[in-house]
């Protein structure tokens, strides 16, 4: 059966339900099955195969069907060209940093950030591999500007910051990074793609801990990196295939079941926000929506 694509001409809810969840071609089932195999059928003569390839199902460390379906869904919801799903949120963060950085490179990252980011950048990569780091308050664009060096390769932010809900301006930081030959990555775990899509604001990478809000039912671990295919191919080859941070088929299948749009709607309803009010805030911009979520805006000012 032909694969059905649900692009951005469809709404978030439609894409959340249908993308990556096509009809199974063998059985006709309307839900994707779990494929728990660790290997796939090979041609009679496999001598021409690239055993480090992620483009064809060979061996589940190289990628599997359930992982691919989940990647299709997340790339669509985040507005990205491609997606790599790995075993956890930390696997996604370390996979991104490992693939992009080398000795002598410099990274600027948020002072409010997940503890694993601090340990990865300011301890492991710094002490073991000679990656230089600067920690700044990324809510202040001038402080970020002052921290940039000629060898700065990456600015990494978390917005909203957990647990302070600090807000960094993704669009302005993307412009600043690109003007200085650097890339911008955004940990979007706290907001989720329902509320904020950093790629659409100019970021090069969105990182999600799928274990948290996107999973929604506390029974699966995973992490995702969304961005351009030219970079994601490098991350997939180095961090998934060669370092082995592959997500299990079962976790990938469980994560495909998430109903992020329903969960988010319920949370807004609990806060007394109607769907039309939410749509107004979304239309006005992600930053306005996040300011409301942080309690800095009174909804009654607008209705």
Backbone as CSV, one residue per row, in Angstrom:
resi,resn,N_x,N_y,N_z,CA_x,CA_y,CA_z,C_x,C_y,C_z
1,UNK,0.830,-1.199,0.000,0.000,0.000,0.000,0.863,1.247,0.000
2,UNK,0.388,2.272,-0.668,1.146,3.523,-0.726,1.166,4.197,0.640
3,UNK,2.285,4.812,0.951,2.421,5.541,2.199,1.639,6.835,2.133
4,UNK,0.902,7.121,3.190,0.129,8.358,3.237,0.887,9.407,4.033
5,UNK,1.094,10.550,3.423,1.806,11.635,4.082,0.822,12.697,4.550
6,UNK,1.082,13.244,5.716,0.243,14.308,6.267,1.155,15.501,6.536
7,UNK,1.197,16.423,5.570,2.072,17.579,5.669,1.434,18.706,6.452
8,UNK,2.080,19.883,6.395,1.623,21.001,7.212,0.334,21.631,6.697
9,UNK,-0.176,21.111,5.570,-1.495,21.573,5.147,-2.593,20.987,6.027
10,UNK,-2.239,19.965,6.814,-3.172,19.391,7.777,-2.900,19.984,9.158
11,UNK,-3.908,19.986,10.005,-3.775,20.536,11.345,-2.942,19.657,12.253
12,UNK,-2.552,20.225,13.397,-1.707,19.510,14.353,-2.383,18.224,14.808
13,UNK,-3.686,18.303,15.113,-4.395,17.125,15.598,-4.403,16.005,14.573
14,UNK,-4.646,16.335,13.309,-4.664,15.318,12.254,-3.303,14.657,12.127
15,UNK,-2.254,15.454,12.120,-0.907,14.896,11.983,-0.510,14.072,13.204
16,UNK,-0.936,14.519,14.402,-0.616,13.775,15.625,-1.255,12.393,15.620
17,UNK,-2.429,12.267,15.039,-3.136,10.990,15.010,-2.631,10.098,13.877
18,UNK,-2.423,10.654,12.695,-2.250,9.821,11.507,-0.815,9.658,11.012
19,UNK,0.034,10.657,11.166,1.379,10.556,10.600,2.162,9.430,11.278
20,UNK,2.771,8.579,10.474,3.524,7.441,10.988,2.665,6.272,11.413
21,UNK,1.365,6.394,11.255,0.452,5.354,11.738,-0.405,4.845,10.588
22,UNK,0.230,4.447,9.502,-0.461,4.020,8.297,-1.042,2.614,8.457
23,UNK,-1.791,2.189,7.462,-2.346,0.834,7.427,-1.207,-0.162,7.187
24,UNK,-1.194,-1.263,7.936,-0.170,-2.285,7.761,-0.390,-3.010,6.438
25,UNK,0.630,-3.021,5.576,0.475,-3.539,4.221,0.246,-5.043,4.179
26,UNK,0.735,-5.781,5.186,0.610,-7.238,5.150,-0.741,-7.717,5.668
27,UNK,-1.220,-7.105,6.772,-2.444,-7.597,7.408,-3.661,-6.724,7.147
28,UNK,-3.440,-5.479,6.735,-4.541,-4.550,6.586,-4.963,-3.906,7.894
29,UNK,-4.228,-4.194,8.979,-4.549,-3.590,10.275,-4.414,-2.073,10.184
30,UNK,-5.294,-1.364,10.881,-5.293,0.092,10.802,-4.324,0.735,11.800
31,UNK,-3.601,-0.073,12.558,-2.559,0.421,13.452,-1.267,-0.314,13.141
32,UNK,-0.149,0.392,13.227,1.142,-0.229,13.000,1.423,-1.288,14.073
33,UNK,1.895,-2.471,13.697,2.228,-3.501,14.693,3.599,-3.242,15.313
34,UNK,3.877,-3.911,16.425,5.220,-3.888,16.997,6.065,-4.893,16.228
35,UNK,7.205,-4.442,15.754,8.148,-5.337,15.071,9.328,-5.554,16.005
36,UNK,9.300,-6.666,16.745,10.293,-6.898,17.785,11.541,-7.610,17.283
37,UNK,11.648,-7.841,15.983,12.839,-8.507,15.442,14.084,-7.647,15.648
38,UNK,15.208,-8.318,15.901,16.464,-7.557,15.976,17.213,-7.559,14.655
39,UNK,16.709,-8.333,13.663,17.332,-8.381,12.346,16.253,-8.471,11.276
40,UNK,16.627,-8.128,10.046,15.696,-8.148,8.922,16.283,-9.002,7.792
41,UNK,15.423,-9.397,6.890,15.843,-10.249,5.789,16.894,-9.547,4.921
42,UNK,17.916,-10.316,4.556,18.977,-9.798,3.704,18.868,-10.423,2.319
43,UNK,19.415,-9.757,1.309,19.433,-10.359,-0.026,20.339,-11.600,-0.041
44,UNK,20.155,-12.441,-1.030,20.945,-13.679,-1.130,22.440,-13.361,-1.162
45,UNK,22.798,-12.293,-1.889,24.195,-11.851,-1.940,24.286,-10.481,-1.269
46,UNK,24.720,-10.438,-0.005,24.758,-9.162,0.728,26.078,-8.422,0.586
47,UNK,26.897,-8.818,-0.371,28.247,-8.259,-0.454,28.255,-6.765,-0.760
48,UNK,27.186,-6.257,-1.375,27.150,-4.833,-1.728,26.480,-3.970,-0.664
49,UNK,26.044,-4.583,0.422,25.343,-3.816,1.458,26.308,-2.944,2.244
50,UNK,25.835,-1.763,2.619,26.569,-0.898,3.540,26.066,-1.218,4.947
51,UNK,26.882,-1.910,5.725,26.431,-2.391,7.033,26.293,-1.257,8.052
52,UNK,26.732,-0.078,7.708,26.555,1.083,8.592,25.450,2.008,8.103
53,UNK,24.661,1.528,7.168,23.596,2.346,6.594,22.364,2.355,7.489
54,UNK,21.678,3.511,7.506,20.414,3.608,8.229,19.245,3.729,7.261
55,UNK,19.515,3.609,5.985,18.466,3.806,4.992,17.637,2.584,4.700
56,UNK,18.089,1.408,5.180,17.376,0.163,4.909,17.379,-0.668,6.179
57,UNK,16.274,-1.373,6.437,16.198,-2.213,7.626,17.119,-3.423,7.472
58,UNK,18.195,-3.407,8.252,19.156,-4.511,8.246,19.242,-5.168,9.614
59,UNK,19.460,-4.328,10.595,19.729,-4.742,11.967,19.183,-3.617,12.833
60,UNK,18.496,-3.929,13.904,17.724,-2.913,14.612,18.591,-1.793,15.195
61,UNK,19.877,-2.063,15.436,20.749,-0.955,15.849,20.867,0.088,14.753
62,UNK,20.762,-0.324,13.517,20.778,0.615,12.386,19.443,1.330,12.212
63,UNK,18.421,0.851,12.870,17.087,1.426,12.760,16.071,0.359,12.438
64,UNK,14.860,0.554,12.907,13.792,-0.412,12.664,12.505,0.280,12.275
65,UNK,11.511,-0.520,11.986,10.250,0.009,11.471,9.559,0.933,12.463
66,UNK,9.428,0.514,13.725,8.706,1.340,14.693,9.423,2.655,14.954
67,UNK,10.733,2.615,14.968,11.502,3.849,15.109,11.222,4.795,13.939
68,UNK,11.190,4.248,12.727,10.957,5.068,11.543,9.583,5.715,11.575
69,UNK,8.570,4.963,11.995,7.211,5.515,12.055,7.147,6.682,13.049
70,UNK,7.795,6.511,14.195,7.808,7.564,15.211,8.558,8.791,14.696
71,UNK,9.652,8.576,13.992,10.417,9.699,13.433,9.587,10.493,12.438
72,UNK,8.801,9.805,11.617,7.931,10.498,10.663,6.938,11.397,11.395
73,UNK,6.351,10.885,12.463,5.363,11.666,13.216,5.993,12.910,13.833
74,UNK,7.133,12.728,14.492,7.744,13.843,15.201,8.281,14.906,14.247
75,UNK,8.863,14.485,13.122,9.333,15.464,12.141,8.174,16.313,11.643
76,UNK,7.024,15.690,11.431,5.848,16.420,10.969,5.352,17.403,12.021
77,UNK,5.258,16.948,13.270,4.722,17.810,14.332,5.659,18.964,14.662
78,UNK,6.954,18.745,14.509,7.934,19.791,14.840,8.209,20.718,13.663
79,UNK,7.707,20.381,12.466,7.982,21.198,11.301,9.399,21.050,10.796
80,UNK,9.994,19.871,11.005,11.371,19.641,10.607,11.490,18.759,9.379
81,UNK,12.673,18.780,8.771,12.920,17.980,7.577,13.130,16.511,7.915
82,UNK,13.765,16.238,9.060,14.104,14.866,9.424,14.130,14.750,10.935
83,UNK,14.159,13.502,11.411,14.164,13.252,12.857,14.943,11.980,13.133
84,UNK,15.704,11.982,14.214,16.344,10.775,14.736,15.797,10.544,16.136
85,UNK,15.280,9.348,16.376,14.791,8.970,17.700,15.800,8.020,18.333
86,UNK,16.201,8.322,19.563,17.180,7.510,20.279,16.602,7.000,21.597
87,UNK,17.427,6.341,22.396,16.930,5.561,23.525,16.411,6.399,24.687
88,UNK,16.837,7.647,24.815,16.397,8.506,25.918,16.666,9.947,25.550
89,UNK,16.164,10.853,26.388,16.443,12.265,26.159,17.922,12.581,26.253
90,UNK,18.607,11.958,27.204,20.047,12.180,27.362,20.803,11.595,26.174
91,UNK,20.330,10.468,25.635,20.953,9.901,24.431,20.841,10.876,23.266
92,UNK,19.700,11.566,23.172,19.525,12.562,22.107,20.475,13.741,22.306
93,UNK,20.584,14.228,23.527,21.486,15.346,23.805,22.943,14.967,23.548
94,UNK,23.370,13.837,24.097,24.757,13.417,23.906,25.024,13.075,22.446
95,UNK,24.020,12.502,21.767,24.177,12.189,20.352,24.370,13.428,19.510
96,UNK,23.623,14.476,19.827,23.761,15.749,19.111,25.141,16.355,19.342
97,UNK,25.553,16.432,20.610,26.824,17.068,20.940,28.008,16.260,20.380
98,UNK,27.935,14.946,20.516,29.045,14.094,20.060,29.239,14.211,18.556
99,UNK,28.159,14.243,17.816,28.254,14.269,16.355,28.686,15.634,15.826
100,UNK,28.342,16.715,16.525,28.593,18.059,16.002,29.914,18.659,16.449
101,UNK,30.427,18.236,17.616,31.552,18.937,18.226,32.837,18.125,18.163
102,UNK,33.943,18.841,18.127,35.265,18.202,18.169,36.171,19.030,19.077
103,UNK,37.329,18.507,19.367,38.283,19.196,20.231,38.583,20.593,19.701
104,UNK,38.546,21.565,20.600,38.814,22.947,20.230,37.585,23.759,19.902
105,UNK,36.445,23.101,19.711,35.195,23.826,19.471,34.686,24.452,20.762
106,UNK,33.879,25.484,20.613,33.317,26.200,21.765,31.800,26.150,21.718
107,UNK,31.190,25.959,22.887,29.736,25.890,23.017,29.281,26.904,24.056
108,UNK,28.216,27.633,23.730,27.535,28.499,24.695,26.227,27.806,25.066
109,UNK,25.951,27.680,26.374,24.691,27.038,26.747,24.053,27.690,27.969
110,UNK,22.769,27.428,28.122,21.943,28.102,29.123,22.382,27.790,30.551
111,UNK,22.316,28.808,31.397,22.611,28.606,32.812,21.490,27.816,33.490
112,UNK,20.279,27.899,32.971,19.171,27.060,33.448,18.998,25.954,32.419
113,UNK,19.427,24.760,32.777,19.398,23.668,31.815,19.349,22.345,32.554
114,UNK,18.994,21.311,31.833,18.941,19.971,32.396,20.328,19.579,32.894
115,UNK,20.409,18.916,34.053,21.703,18.631,34.672,22.592,17.781,33.766
116,UNK,21.982,16.924,32.950,22.780,16.096,32.044,23.506,16.958,31.010
117,UNK,22.902,18.066,30.590,23.559,18.970,29.644,24.805,19.566,30.291
118,UNK,24.671,19.989,31.535,25.825,20.540,32.251,26.942,19.508,32.346
119,UNK,26.587,18.284,32.706,27.627,17.255,32.869,28.256,16.888,31.525
120,UNK,27.420,16.795,30.484,27.937,16.444,29.160,28.888,17.508,28.631
121,UNK,28.451,18.774,28.679,29.224,19.848,28.074,30.337,20.361,28.978
122,UNK,30.039,20.554,30.246,30.996,21.226,31.123,31.931,20.266,31.850
123,UNK,31.642,18.967,31.751,32.505,17.989,32.405,33.033,16.963,31.401
124,UNK,32.152,16.135,30.848,32.619,15.026,30.013,33.300,15.492,28.726
125,UNK,32.594,16.258,27.903,33.186,16.698,26.641,34.338,17.683,26.869
126,UNK,34.227,18.474,27.899,35.276,19.452,28.204,36.547,18.763,28.701
127,UNK,36.397,17.864,29.681,37.566,17.235,30.290,38.162,16.137,29.418
128,UNK,37.325,15.373,28.743,37.811,14.228,27.974,38.218,14.579,26.544
129,UNK,37.522,15.562,25.941,37.731,15.808,24.521,38.125,17.248,24.180
130,UNK,38.298,18.090,25.178,38.789,19.438,24.933,37.806,20.378,24.281
131,UNK,36.506,20.169,24.514,35.487,21.100,24.032,35.366,22.248,25.029
132,UNK,35.438,23.478,24.555,35.352,24.650,25.426,33.889,25.047,25.634
133,UNK,33.565,25.511,26.833,32.169,25.852,27.142,32.072,27.177,27.884
134,UNK,30.946,27.857,27.667,30.599,29.057,28.420,29.135,28.957,28.811
135,UNK,28.856,29.154,30.104,27.491,29.103,30.618,26.996,30.534,30.805
136,UNK,25.851,30.864,30.190,25.325,32.222,30.295,23.813,32.197,30.502
137,UNK,23.304,33.334,30.924,21.859,33.542,30.991,21.370,33.838,29.582
138,UNK,20.804,32.841,28.915,20.429,33.017,27.509,19.150,33.824,27.332
139,UNK,18.511,34.244,28.429,17.386,35.172,28.303,17.885,36.582,27.976
140,UNK,19.178,36.825,28.160,19.804,38.123,27.886,20.639,37.994,26.620
141,UNK,20.149,38.504,25.516,20.811,38.342,24.228,22.195,38.982,24.224
142,UNK,22.387,40.063,24.982,23.691,40.727,25.021,24.737,39.855,25.705
143,UNK,24.327,39.102,26.718,25.264,38.198,27.394,25.672,37.054,26.472
144,UNK,24.732,36.580,25.681,25.056,35.525,24.721,26.013,36.071,23.664
145,UNK,25.733,37.271,23.184,26.581,37.903,22.167,28.008,38.063,22.678
146,UNK,28.127,38.458,23.938,29.457,38.665,24.528,30.211,37.355,24.726
147,UNK,29.487,36.248,24.833,30.122,34.948,25.088,30.633,34.272,23.826
148,UNK,30.201,34.731,22.662,30.574,34.084,21.401,32.043,34.336,21.074
149,UNK,32.705,33.269,20.616,34.114,33.343,20.233,34.255,32.947,18.755
150,UNK,35.407,33.154,18.172,35.608,32.726,16.780,35.410,31.228,16.574
151,UNK,35.643,30.410,17.611,35.502,28.956,17.496,34.167,28.435,18.029
152,UNK,33.209,29.345,18.258,31.885,28.913,18.735,31.161,28.163,17.617
153,UNK,30.788,26.933,17.897,30.117,26.096,16.900,28.648,25.862,17.227
154,UNK,28.285,26.024,18.503,26.914,25.693,18.906,26.468,26.576,20.062
155,UNK,25.226,27.049,19.972,24.532,27.656,21.110,23.401,26.707,21.465
156,UNK,23.365,26.274,22.706,22.319,25.335,23.143,21.500,25.987,24.252
157,UNK,20.193,26.034,24.040,19.307,26.644,25.031,18.189,25.688,25.422
158,UNK,17.616,25.954,26.565,16.414,25.257,27.011,15.371,26.315,27.335
159,UNK,14.271,26.306,26.596,13.237,27.312,26.813,11.855,26.745,26.550
160,UNK,10.930,26.846,27.501,11.111,27.373,28.846,12.126,26.535,29.635
161,UNK,12.879,27.212,30.489,13.850,26.508,31.309,13.162,25.762,32.439
162,UNK,13.657,24.598,32.735,13.097,23.762,33.804,14.048,23.794,34.999
163,UNK,13.619,24.264,36.169,12.226,24.496,36.576,11.826,25.966,36.669
164,UNK,12.670,26.897,36.236,12.387,28.318,36.491,11.433,28.935,35.477
165,UNK,11.184,28.234,34.352,10.345,28.741,33.259,10.926,30.001,32.619
166,UNK,12.242,30.129,32.672,12.888,31.250,31.987,12.681,31.108,30.481
167,UNK,12.503,32.240,29.805,12.207,32.241,28.372,13.348,32.908,27.602
168,UNK,13.912,32.159,26.661,14.933,32.700,25.754,14.307,32.930,24.391
169,UNK,14.744,33.981,23.715,14.174,34.342,22.419,14.814,33.496,21.316
170,UNK,14.107,32.470,20.876,14.652,31.530,19.900,15.009,32.229,18.589
171,UNK,14.117,33.061,18.105,14.326,33.700,16.807,15.565,34.592,16.817
172,UNK,15.725,35.407,17.846,16.875,36.305,17.918,18.175,35.528,18.127
173,UNK,18.112,34.455,18.921,19.311,33.656,19.152,19.711,32.890,17.897
174,UNK,18.725,32.469,17.110,19.030,31.805,15.840,19.748,32.773,14.898
175,UNK,19.243,33.996,14.823,19.891,35.006,13.977,21.319,35.280,14.441
176,UNK,21.494,35.372,15.755,22.820,35.642,16.315,23.776,34.482,16.016
177,UNK,23.305,33.266,16.225,24.150,32.090,15.975,24.582,32.036,14.511
178,UNK,23.634,32.185,13.609,23.930,32.064,12.185,24.841,33.191,11.692
179,UNK,24.680,34.374,12.273,25.544,35.501,11.889,26.990,35.262,12.293
180,UNK,27.204,34.359,13.247,28.554,34.056,13.726,29.014,32.652,13.335
181,UNK,28.336,32.054,12.357,28.750,30.757,11.854,28.494,29.598,12.789
182,UNK,27.576,29.781,13.725,27.261,28.722,14.689,25.854,28.173,14.437
183,UNK,25.542,27.082,15.096,24.222,26.462,15.023,23.498,26.660,16.346
184,UNK,22.168,26.602,16.313,21.357,26.734,17.516,20.550,25.469,17.738
185,UNK,20.675,24.902,18.920,19.839,23.767,19.316,18.974,24.183,20.499
186,UNK,17.730,23.680,20.519,16.766,24.064,21.544,16.177,22.816,22.189
187,UNK,16.339,22.704,23.496,15.651,21.651,24.238,14.218,22.118,24.455
188,UNK,13.291,21.438,23.803,11.886,21.846,23.775,11.008,20.957,24.648
189,UNK,11.630,20.197,25.536,10.903,19.189,26.309,9.767,19.791,27.118
190,UNK,10.024,20.939,27.746,9.026,21.514,28.651,7.802,22.028,27.891
191,UNK,8.022,22.530,26.685,6.910,23.112,25.926,6.173,22.081,25.083
192,UNK,6.914,21.160,24.458,6.395,20.185,23.496,6.043,20.893,22.183
193,UNK,5.952,20.137,21.083,5.619,20.788,19.801,4.202,21.326,19.735
194,UNK,3.354,20.969,20.674,1.999,21.522,20.698,2.040,23.023,20.942
195,UNK,2.980,23.475,21.784,3.049,24.881,22.172,4.153,25.663,21.460
196,UNK,5.202,24.967,21.051,6.357,25.687,20.508,7.104,24.781,19.540
197,UNK,7.462,25.336,18.391,8.193,24.566,17.389,9.446,25.370,16.992
198,UNK,10.563,25.134,17.664,11.771,25.939,17.463,12.280,25.978,16.021
199,UNK,12.104,24.890,15.268,12.565,24.878,13.881,11.886,25.993,13.090
200,UNK,10.600,26.207,13.364,9.853,27.249,12.651,10.319,28.647,13.036
201,UNK,11.042,28.756,14.149,11.557,30.051,14.607,13.019,30.252,14.231
202,UNK,13.571,29.324,13.456,14.931,29.497,12.964,15.979,28.616,13.597
203,UNK,15.613,27.821,14.622,16.585,26.927,15.253,17.013,25.846,14.266
204,UNK,18.230,25.350,14.433,18.731,24.272,13.577,18.292,22.904,14.082
205,UNK,18.160,22.785,15.408,17.784,21.503,16.004,16.781,21.707,17.134
206,UNK,15.823,20.826,17.183,14.957,20.702,18.349,15.279,19.376,19.016
207,UNK,15.427,19.394,20.331,15.660,18.170,21.095,14.481,17.975,22.037
208,UNK,13.963,16.749,22.067,12.842,16.425,22.949,13.193,15.194,23.781
209,UNK,12.946,15.260,25.082,12.905,14.041,25.878,11.497,13.476,25.738
210,UNK,11.357,12.421,24.967,10.038,11.829,24.718,9.493,11.159,25.977
211,UNK,10.366,10.888,26.921,9.973,10.241,28.175,8.988,11.089,28.965
212,UNK,9.059,12.403,28.785,8.297,13.310,29.639,6.903,13.573,29.059
213,UNK,6.650,14.812,28.685,5.302,15.240,28.331,4.763,14.541,27.092
214,UNK,5.623,14.306,26.110,5.156,13.686,24.867,4.691,12.264,25.111
215,UNK,5.411,11.514,25.938,4.964,10.159,26.276,3.606,10.197,26.959
216,UNK,3.510,10.992,27.992,2.214,11.259,28.607,1.651,10.173,29.499
217,UNK,2.188,8.938,29.412,1.615,7.894,30.263,2.678,7.109,31.032
218,UNK,3.895,7.646,31.131,4.888,7.161,32.075,5.348,5.734,31.893
219,UNK,5.361,5.219,30.657,5.735,3.824,30.485,6.770,3.598,29.388
220,UNK,7.391,4.646,28.880,8.369,4.475,27.806,9.421,5.569,27.880
221,UNK,10.630,5.237,27.427,11.715,6.205,27.374,12.134,6.426,25.922
222,UNK,12.551,7.644,25.640,13.034,7.952,24.307,13.462,9.401,24.220
223,UNK,14.217,9.715,23.195,14.623,11.091,22.932,14.642,11.325,21.444
224,UNK,14.479,12.569,21.027,14.419,12.879,19.601,15.232,14.120,19.282
225,UNK,15.850,14.108,18.100,16.514,15.273,17.531,15.854,15.532,16.192
226,UNK,15.401,16.762,15.979,14.739,17.138,14.728,15.557,18.241,14.067
227,UNK,15.728,18.158,12.756,16.490,19.174,12.049,16.670,18.823,10.589
228,UNK,17.676,19.412,9.964,17.939,19.167,8.549,18.582,17.795,8.352
229,UNK,18.246,17.158,7.245,18.712,15.804,6.978,20.235,15.737,6.882
230,UNK,20.875,16.771,6.373,22.325,16.732,6.208,23.030,16.554,7.552
231,UNK,22.468,17.127,8.619,23.036,16.951,9.951,22.516,15.672,10.609
232,UNK,21.256,15.385,10.399,20.661,14.210,11.041,21.299,12.921,10.534
233,UNK,21.727,12.885,9.275,22.423,11.706,8.751,23.728,11.462,9.507
234,UNK,24.426,12.538,9.856,25.669,12.414,10.628,25.364,11.893,12.025
235,UNK,24.346,12.476,12.659,23.965,12.054,14.009,23.517,10.597,14.009
236,UNK,22.744,10.223,13.000,22.234,8.848,12.909,23.391,7.852,12.765
237,UNK,24.352,8.190,11.914,25.477,7.287,11.674,26.392,7.184,12.887
238,UNK,26.710,8.329,13.493,27.692,8.320,14.579,27.086,7.932,15.919
239,UNK,25.955,8.532,16.269,25.428,8.370,17.625,24.485,7.192,17.772
240,UNK,23.787,6.849,16.688,22.900,5.685,16.757,23.627,4.412,16.365
241,UNK,24.183,4.391,15.164,24.753,3.149,14.656,26.089,2.826,15.327
242,UNK,26.989,3.808,15.426,28.327,3.522,15.941,28.426,3.582,17.462
243,UNK,27.580,4.370,18.114,27.568,4.387,19.578,26.456,3.518,20.159
244,UNK,25.487,3.146,19.334,24.480,2.178,19.758,23.384,2.704,20.658
245,UNK,23.008,3.983,20.506,21.979,4.570,21.370,20.565,4.348,20.822
246,UNK,20.336,3.235,20.157,19.068,2.973,19.463,17.918,2.746,20.440
247,UNK,16.759,3.288,20.114,15.556,3.063,20.919,15.044,1.642,20.672
248,UNK,14.445,1.030,21.683,13.882,-0.306,21.499,12.595,-0.206,20.681
249,UNK,12.283,-1.226,19.864,11.041,-1.200,19.096,9.810,-1.041,19.984
250,UNK,9.820,-1.654,21.173,8.654,-1.571,22.045,8.432,-0.152,22.548
251,UNK,9.510,0.508,22.965,9.373,1.894,23.413,8.928,2.799,22.276
252,UNK,9.468,2.572,21.080,9.060,3.378,19.931,7.579,3.190,19.638
253,UNK,7.096,1.959,19.738,5.684,1.675,19.490,4.802,2.329,20.555
254,UNK,5.210,2.253,21.818,4.440,2.899,22.884,4.372,4.408,22.676
255,UNK,5.486,4.995,22.270,5.509,6.441,22.071,4.638,6.867,20.893
256,UNK,4.452,5.965,19.924,3.562,6.273,18.802,2.117,6.435,19.250
257,UNK,1.793,5.903,20.426,0.413,5.948,20.911,0.056,7.275,21.559
258,UNK,1.039,8.163,21.724,0.758,9.394,22.479,-0.325,10.229,21.806
259,UNK,-1.110,10.884,22.618,-2.146,11.799,22.153,-1.858,13.168,22.753
260,UNK,-0.766,13.748,22.307,-0.286,15.010,22.870,-1.328,16.102,22.787
261,UNK,-2.049,16.161,21.649,-3.032,17.232,21.468,-4.158,17.118,22.487
262,UNK,-4.598,15.887,22.792,-5.653,15.694,23.785,-5.153,16.040,25.183
263,UNK,-3.937,15.583,25.503,-3.364,15.842,26.818,-3.207,17.336,27.056
264,UNK,-2.669,18.031,26.051,-2.477,19.474,26.184,-3.819,20.189,26.317
265,UNK,-4.809,19.778,25.526,-6.137,20.383,25.625,-6.700,20.230,27.032
266,UNK,-6.525,19.041,27.615,-7.029,18.792,28.969,-6.345,19.700,29.978
267,UNK,-5.040,19.891,29.821,-4.301,20.738,30.763,-4.745,22.195,30.654
268,UNK,-4.970,22.659,29.424,-5.452,24.028,29.261,-6.865,24.173,29.816
269,UNK,-7.686,23.145,29.635,-9.046,23.194,30.170,-9.019,23.263,31.687
270,UNK,-8.100,22.507,32.301,-7.972,22.545,33.760,-7.578,23.938,34.238
271,UNK,-6.862,24.677,33.373,-6.449,26.039,33.723,-7.519,27.073,33.384
272,UNK,-8.673,26.603,32.873,-9.763,27.503,32.558,-9.637,28.198,31.230
273,UNK,-8.838,27.638,30.304,-8.645,28.235,28.992,-9.484,27.482,27.973
274,UNK,-10.287,28.195,27.211,-11.079,27.586,26.160,-10.234,27.409,24.906
275,UNK,-10.671,26.465,24.038,-9.914,26.179,22.826,-9.740,27.426,21.957
276,UNK,-10.782,28.267,21.818,-10.643,29.447,20.977,-9.655,30.440,21.577
277,UNK,-9.573,30.491,22.907,-8.597,31.348,23.559,-7.178,30.829,23.317
278,UNK,-7.037,29.510,23.387,-5.738,28.904,23.123,-5.297,29.189,21.692
279,UNK,-6.211,29.041,20.738,-5.882,29.308,19.343,-5.476,30.762,19.156
280,UNK,-6.117,31.686,19.892,-5.740,33.094,19.789,-4.304,33.288,20.236
281,UNK,-3.962,32.689,21.364,-2.613,32.830,21.886,-1.591,32.198,20.949
282,UNK,-1.934,31.048,20.373,-1.034,30.405,19.414,-0.825,31.301,18.190
283,UNK,-1.918,31.873,17.703,-1.834,32.724,16.515,-0.997,33.974,16.799
284,UNK,-1.075,34.462,18.048,-0.328,35.662,18.416,1.168,35.381,18.536
285,UNK,1.527,34.100,18.667,2.949,33.752,18.721,3.296,32.899,19.915
286,UNK,4.302,32.038,19.721,4.689,31.118,20.784,5.167,31.838,22.033
287,UNK,5.876,32.955,21.841,6.407,33.652,23.008,5.274,34.202,23.880
288,UNK,4.197,34.728,23.240,3.054,35.215,24.006,2.386,34.067,24.751
289,UNK,2.260,32.933,24.073,1.650,31.771,24.711,2.464,31.343,25.922
290,UNK,3.780,31.304,25.784,4.620,30.862,26.885,4.617,31.874,28.029
291,UNK,4.529,33.155,27.696,4.433,34.157,28.756,3.157,33.940,29.568
292,UNK,2.072,33.554,28.859,0.835,33.260,29.580,1.017,32.052,30.485
293,UNK,1.657,30.997,29.954,1.859,29.781,30.735,2.711,30.056,31.967
294,UNK,3.609,31.022,31.858,4.458,31.383,32.986,3.746,32.301,33.984
295,UNK,2.508,32.693,33.676,1.745,33.531,34.584,2.012,35.003,34.437
296,UNK,2.689,35.413,33.367,3.044,36.815,33.177,1.976,37.612,32.435
297,UNK,0.943,36.913,31.900,-0.112,37.558,31.131,-1.458,37.095,31.671
298,UNK,-2.359,38.004,31.861,-3.721,37.693,32.290,-4.593,37.497,31.050
299,UNK,-5.186,36.314,30.926,-6.011,36.010,29.754,-7.143,37.005,29.606
300,UNK,-7.611,37.576,30.700,-8.738,38.510,30.644,-8.360,39.816,29.967
301,UNK,-7.042,40.067,29.786,-6.628,41.273,29.082,-6.984,41.204,27.588
302,UNK,-7.232,39.987,27.099,-7.418,39.800,25.666,-8.861,39.443,25.301
303,UNK,-9.699,39.120,26.273,-11.083,38.679,25.986,-12.074,39.466,26.847
